[in-house]
């Protein structure tokens, strides 16, 4: 692949204002691309450092004008850029300029280039100096067409000043290109920049376009892409860089200094602040475990238990083991035996690693180029292990929140329903954990959530229907879990095989779980807590009939039996090891707490996590 840096524009406005302003008089006559950029380096220095990789580009060329040729020749000598690759387009003024497309065509024609081309405006400010250009090339190679880089406009930027693209979210194909559209013509806020990858087969279109546009004012890339995409219907794909760009072009001094200060300030602010995100444990209140069988469920996040992940920028990428959950030292062989028996072999470190791997893979596939920043990740959690409270997915969810914030990935890049799928895929595809969508959905949406996983919805849109429910005036739910979860049973058993084979009792049970969930939703809406309590008991009995007592395990059954002695509704909130209940008699709730504690269980009254009512310092 060959890279061509374009710096042939005549910046008359900026040059004149610099000349007439005493503060910047030392920059008089300096070409736009050689003006100071972010971090003190020249704007062009950044782009040369970015593309100066022999393993990616066989050659790099720079196209300038006759007026500024000597400046760039001197720059090339000082920066180990091959002087023979600086191309002079012969223009000396704005009036006799060739136009951007003609400058590119000149480089291709004069140097007889017959390879794929990357084109970049060398006088473009970039908010983030660390994006991975290898990822851009990789995505270009994976698509059957040209590639345009775009970014999401900041609030202060007007779409009428930029080339705007409309992008298909599924194929990443650019469906429409609008050069500086008037207000109201498009809802898109995605702005293209002079940063393209063009296949060798498409280079011939440039001479055709130039023959149609004799005037230099019409030989802009904006008009070229409008013609190529809207008229010629060529396949052009878009890749998003989660950063901002500003082409110096014909802007004035105030705009140049404003954007330089804005981007420099953003870069200074970002590394200093660690990013801390939490995700909460959840309790399945109705319908589980039908989420993995096209059923319906209601679940709720609880603030009693959480997983917290902290990300801080660092020189290398480091995953920090948790001193308790990822032990590598033990007091004795007996100590190792007891810890392994109670908590298993797998801590949270694998969850961090798998999430990072999947995140990079997702962004590459979705056409989102990430910056080459490194970071250190560490986590903490107080969610009890192996008791079915979604501790693993909470760590994955919190990690994903950190990565999205660090790399400036927005909700439109990774919408909530897709985010839940992503978290599930981390666990099922990467770590082979048996799981359903319920936990991931409620941890992404947070609060009290109704979920419909019907087959039609899942097949048509790839996710279910998720509705956040009113959390005001909730009844006193409680939670108890085993101190030693090794006796929690093998909850999932062979139920999936039986369901896939169409066993009537299993198929009908999953439909009944969904019906109970709809009834529970109505009970929540009407605040009919007695009805909800009855439905919770029915949920458990249905589960017991399908999964059998042997599968549920004696520990879970004892906790259910104990709760019912006090007249409390009770069911399993997850895969086993804990029970969730609803006791409307406050006196019996107190007695029940003591009974559970005497039985060696941990008992607590649930504190629902309501995202709309929370104002926590960490990112949610």
N, C-alpha and C positions, 0 to 999 in steps of 0.2 A: 504494500500500500504506500501511496505517496501523499505527503501533506503539503498543502499550499497555504501560506499565511498572506493575507491581503492587507496591505498598508498603503494603498495608492490614493486614498482620498485626500481632498484638499480642504483642510479644516479652517476655512477663512474666518468664520465667526470667532471661534476659540482663539485662533492665532492673533487676530486683531485686538481682542479684549486683553489678552496676556500682554501684548505690546504696549497697550495704553494704561496698564495697571502697574504701579510702581512695585507693589509687593511681590509680583511674579515676573518682574522684568528679566530676571536671570534665565527664564525659560523662553525668552523671545526667540522665535525661529526654530524651536525644537519641534520635530514632528509629533503628532498626537500619540502615536504608539510608543514614543520614547519619553513621554511625560511620566512623572512619578505615579506609581500605582499603589496597591495595598502592600503594607509591610515595608515601604521604602524602596522597593525594587521597581524598575521601569515596567510599564504595562506589557511591553513585548518580551521582556526578560521572563515573565511568568509563562507566557505561551511557549517560548523556546524551551524552557526547562520541562514543560509538560510534554512536548512532542519529540524532544531530543532522545529518542530511544531506538537504536538500530534494530532491535528485535521486533519493533512494530512498524517502522517506516524505513523503506529503502532509501528515500531521499526526502529532504524538506526544502521547499523553495519559498522565496519571499518576493512578492510583487509590489513595487513602489513606483513613484512617479519621478520624472527628471528633476523636478524642483527639490526633492528631498533625497535623491539617490545617494549623494555623498554622505549624508547623515547615517544612512543605513549601511553603507559600505564600511564606514568607521565603526559602527556598532558591531557588524559582522566580524571584523578583525579582532575586536576586543572580547567577543563572546564565543569564539571558536565556531562561528557559523560559516559554512563554505561561501566565500565571497562570490565565487562563480555561479552560485545559486540565487543571487539577488538579481531580479529581473526588472529592467527599467521600461515602463510603458510609454515613455516619451512625452507625457503631458506635463505642462508647467503651471496651468491655471485651472480653476473650477470650470471655466468655459470650454476648454479643450480636452477635458477629461474623457476617458474611454467609457467609463461605467464599470460597475463591479463585475458583471457577468463577462464583459469583454476582457477585463483584466485576467480573469480566470481562464478564459478561452485562449488568450495570448500565451499564458504559461504552458498550457497543454499543447498548443500548436507549435510554439517555438522550441520546446524541449522534446517534442515528439513523444509525449507521455501516453502510454497504453496500459494503464493500471487503474485500479480503484483509487479514488481521490478523497482525501479529507480536506475540507475547506474551512478555515477559521479566520475571522476578522482579528487581526493582530492588535487593533486599537480598542479592544473591548474589555471593560472592567468586569471582573468576575468576583462575586461576593465571597465565594469559598475557594481557596487556593489549593485544595487537596483532592479534587475529584479524580476518579480512576479512568483514565482515557482508554486503558485496555478493555475495560468493561463496555465502553461505547463501541469499540471495534468488534468485540465479541457479539454484541447484540445486533450490530449491522450485518455481520456474517450469518446470523441466524434468520434474517428476514429476506424475503424474495423481492427486494426493491431498494429504493434510496432511503436515507435516514436523515431526519431533521431533529435537532436538539431544541427542546422548548422548556420553559419554566413557568411557574404560576406567578402572575403579576402581584406585586405588593399593593396594598390598599391605595397608596398614593399615586400609583401609576395608572394612566389611562390607556385603555385598549386602542383608542383612536390614534395612538402614537406608535403602534407596533404592528408587526405582522402577526395575526392571530390564527391559530390552528384549532380545528375541531377534530378530536381524536376518538376513534372507536375504542371503548375501554376493553373490549374482548380481543380484538385483533391488533390493536395499536396502529391501525392504518389511519392516515390523515384523510378524512372524508371531505374536508373543505379548507381552503386557505383564503384568508381575507387580509389584504394589505391595508392597514390603518383604517379599519371599518368605522363608519359613523355609529353613534350611540344607538343601541337597540337592534342592530343588525345581527348580533350574535350574543349568546349568553356566556360564551367561552371566555376565560381569563388566562388562557394558555398562550404565551407569547413565544414565537420562534426567534432564534438568534442566528447570526451568521456563523453557523457551526453545522456543517453538513458532511455526510458521506455519500458519494456518488459512484455508482458502478461504472466500469469502463464502457459497458454497452450503452449507457445513457449519455455519455459525453458528446456524442454527435448531435444531440438535441440542442446544444448550446449554439452552434453555428446556425441552425434553423431558426432559433429564437432571435438571434442577432440580426438575421436577414429581415425579420418582420419588424424590428425596432431600430431604425437608423439613428434615432436621437439618443444621446447618452443619458438624458434624464429618464428614459424609459428602460434602460438596461440595468435595472436594479434586481437584486435577488428576489425581492417581494413580488415583482411583476413576473419574473421567471417562474417562480413556484406557483403563482396563481394560474399561469398558462399551462404549466406541466400537470398540476393536480386537477384543476377545475375543468380545463378544456381537453387536454390530451388524456386525462384519466389514468395517468401512470400510477403505479403502486408506490406510494411514499409512506414511510412509517415514522412514528414519532417516539423519541426517548426523552423522558423527563430527567432533568438535573434538579435536585432539590436545593437550588441556590438561585441567586439573582444575577442578571447580566445587564450591563449598560454599554451600548455602543457610543463612543465619544462623538463620532460622525460630525454633524453640524451643530452640536450643542454649544452653548455659551460657557463662559468661565464659571458662573454661579452654579450651573447644573453639574459641571465636572467636579468642582470642589464639594458640592453637596453629596453626590453619590460616593465620592472617594472617602469622605468623612463617615458617611453612613455605613459603608461596607467595612471600613477599617474598625469602626466602633463595634460592629457585630462580631468581627473576628476576635477582638480583644476580650469581649464579654464572654464568649462561649466557653473557652477552655477553663475559665476560673470556677465555674459552677458545676458541682457534681449534680447528677440527675438521680433523684430517688423516686421510685414508683411503688405503689402497693396494689396488690390484688387480695381479695378476701375469700375465706372459706365459704362454702355454700351448703345449704341444707335443701334436699329435695322434699318439698312439702306434699306433692301429689303427682301421680302418674309415673314416677320412676319405678322400674328401669325401662319404660317403653320408648325412651328417646332414641335408642338404637334399633327400634323396630317399627318406625313410622308412626309412633304414637304421639301423645301430648303430655306435657309436664308443666308444673309450676315449681319454681325454685327461688331461693332467696339468699343473697349474700349476707354474712353476719360479721360484725366488727369485733367479735370476741377473738377471732383467729385470723391471721393474715400472713402473707408472704411479702417481703420487701426486698427490692433489688436496687442497688446503687451502681451507677456507671460514672466513671470519671475519665477524662481524656488522659492518655499516657503514650509513651514512646512506642511500646510494643503492646500487643493484645494479650491480656492476662486474665485468666479465670481463677478466682481465689476460692480454694476449698473452704467449706464451712467447718469450724473446729469440732462441732458435734455431729453433723449430718454426713460429713465426708471424712471419717476418721482414718488415719493411717498409722496411729500409734495406740497401743492398748496396754493396760496394766498387766495383763497376763493372758494366757490362752483361755482361761475360764471367762475373763472379762470379754474377750473377743466373741466367745460362744454366746454369752448372755445378750450382748448388744446386737449381734447378728440375728439371733432368734427373735428378738423383740422388734427390731427395726429393719431387718432385711439387709441386703448387700448394697443397694443402690441409693446414693444420696442425691443431692441437687445439682452437682457439678455437671453431670451428663445432660441435665435439662437446659442449663445455660449453653452448653456447647451445641446441642442439637438445635436450639432456638436460633443461635447465631448462624449456623450452617443453613438452616431453612430460610432465614431472613435474607441472606445473600442470594440464595437460589431464587427466591420469590421475586426480589427486586430485579435481578438479571432477566428473568423471564417476562416481567411486567414492563420492561423498558424504563427502569428507574436507575440512573447511574449514581452510585454512592461515592461519597468522598473517601479518600484514602487516610482517614483518621483512625488511629488506634485507641483503645480504651481498656480500662480495667473494670471487670464486673465482679461484684460480690453480692451475696444474698444472705438474708436471715428470715426465719419463719418460726412461728409458734403454733402452726397447725399440727395437731397430733398426727403421727404417721400411721398408715395402714388401718385407718378407721373410717375410710370412705367419706372424707370431707373435702376432697378435691385439692389436696395439698400440692400434688405435682403440677396440675394445670395452673394453679395460682402462681407458682414460680415461673412457669413459661409465660403466662399472661403479663406478669410484672416485668419480666425481661423484655418482652416485645414492646411494652410501653416505653421503656428506656431507649431501646434501639430506634423506635419511631421518632422520639423527641430528639435524640442525638443527631440523627440523619435528616431531620426535618421532613419526615414522611407524614402526610396529612391524612385526615379521615377520608378524603376523596381518593387518595392513592390506595388506601387499605380500609375500606368501609367495615363497619362493625360486623355484619353477617359473615363477610369473607375473613375477618380477623378470627372469629370463632372457628371457622374451618381450618385456618392456618394453625391455630393452637392444637386442634385435634390431630392434624397431620404430623405435627412435630412428635406427638406421643405415639401415634399408630404407625406412621411410615418410618420414622427414624429410630424409635425406641421399642416398637412392637408392644406397646401397652394397650390392653383391651379397654376401650372407652367409647362413650357416646358423646353427642354434641351438647347435652344439657349443661354440664358444668362449665364448658367453655363459653357458651352463650351468656349465662347469667354472670360470669366473671367479667365479660366484656361490657355488657349493658349495665350491670350492677343494680342492686335493689331487688324488688319483687317482680319476677318476669314470667309471663305465660308464653309457652312455646308449643308450636304446632309443627311436627316433623312429618306431615303426611307425604306419602309417596309422590303424589302429583307435584306438590310444591318442590320437593327435593330434586325431582327429575327435571322440572322446567327451569327453576332458577338457581338450583344448586345449594339452597339453604331453605330453612323453614320460615314461618311467620312468627315474629317475636314482638311481644307487646309488654311494655312496662306498665305495672299496675300501681294503683294508689296504695301508699304505705301508711296512711294516717289511721290512728286508732287500732293498730294491730293487737291481737290478743297475746297473752304471755306464753309464747312457745318456749320449750326447754330442750336441752340437749344433754345426753349422757353417753359416755363411751368407755370402753374397756381399758383398764390400765395395761393389760397384757393382750394385745390384739391377735396373738397367734391362734386364738380359738374362735376367730370370727367367721370361719366357714369359707367355702369357695362359692361365692354368690353367683357368678355368671354361669358356672357349670357348663352343661351341654345345651343350654337353652337356644343358642343361636342356630345350632345344627337342626334342632327340632323345629324351629320357626322357618328356616329356609326349606326344610322338607315339607312344610305345609301341615304339620301336625295340628289338627283342629283345636285342641285344648289350648295350645300356645297362641295360635293365631287369634282365637276369640278373646283370650286374656289380654292381649295387647290392645284390641279394640275396646275392651272394657276399661282398661287403664285410661284410654283417651276420653271415654265417656265420663269417668269419675273426675277427670281433670276439668272438663267443661262445667260439671256441676260445682266443683270447688271454686272455679272462677266466679260463678254466680254467687256462691256463698261469700266470697271475699267482697264482691261488689255490694252485697246487701248487709255485710258485716254480721252474717248469721253464723256465729262461731260454734254453736251446738251442731248445726248441720255439717260444718267443716270437720269437726271432731269425728263425727260418724263416718264421714268419707275417708278420713285418714285411717281409721280402723279397717274399713273395707279394702283400702289399698293394700294394707299389710296382709290381710287374709287371702286376698287374691294372689299376692306374691307367694305366700306360703303354699298355696294349693298348686302353683305351677312349678316352683323351684324345689319344693319338698323340704321337710325339716332337716333331713340329713345334710342337705346342701346349705341351708341357712346357718347351721352350726349352733351348738349349745349355748355359746356366749350370747349371741344375739337373741335367742329365744328366751333366755333367763331374764334379760333386760326388758323384753316386751312383757313377759309374765309379771315382773315386779311392778312395772308401771300400771298395769291393769288392776292390780290389787288396790290402787288408790283412785280408781275410776278415771284415769287419764287416757286420752287417745294417744296412740303410739304407732310409729312405723319406722322403717329404715330410711335415713336421709341419703344414703349412698350405697356403696357396694358391700358394706358390712363392717362391724366393729363399733358402730354407734347407733343410737336411736334418737329420734326427734319426737316430741310429743306436745300435746295441748291439754293443759289442765285448767279448767275454769274455776276451780275451787282453790282459793289462795291458801287456806289452812292445810289442805291435803298436799298442795305443792310443796310446802315447807316440810311436811312429814315425809314426802316422797324423796326429797333431796337427801334427808338423813338416811333413809333406807338404802339409797343407791351408794352413798358414801360408805355405809357399813358393809355393803356388798363388795367393796373394793373398786367401785366405778368412780369416774370423774363426772360431776354433775354441774351444770350451769344454766342459768336463765339466759335465753338468747337475746343479744342486743342487735337488732336488725341494722344492716348498713344501708342507709338511704343516701345515694349520691347527691340528690337535689338538696338535702338538708345538711350536707357535710361541707365544712370549710376547713379542710386539712391542708397543712403547708406542703405536703408532698404531692406529687403529680398523680391524679387519678384519671 
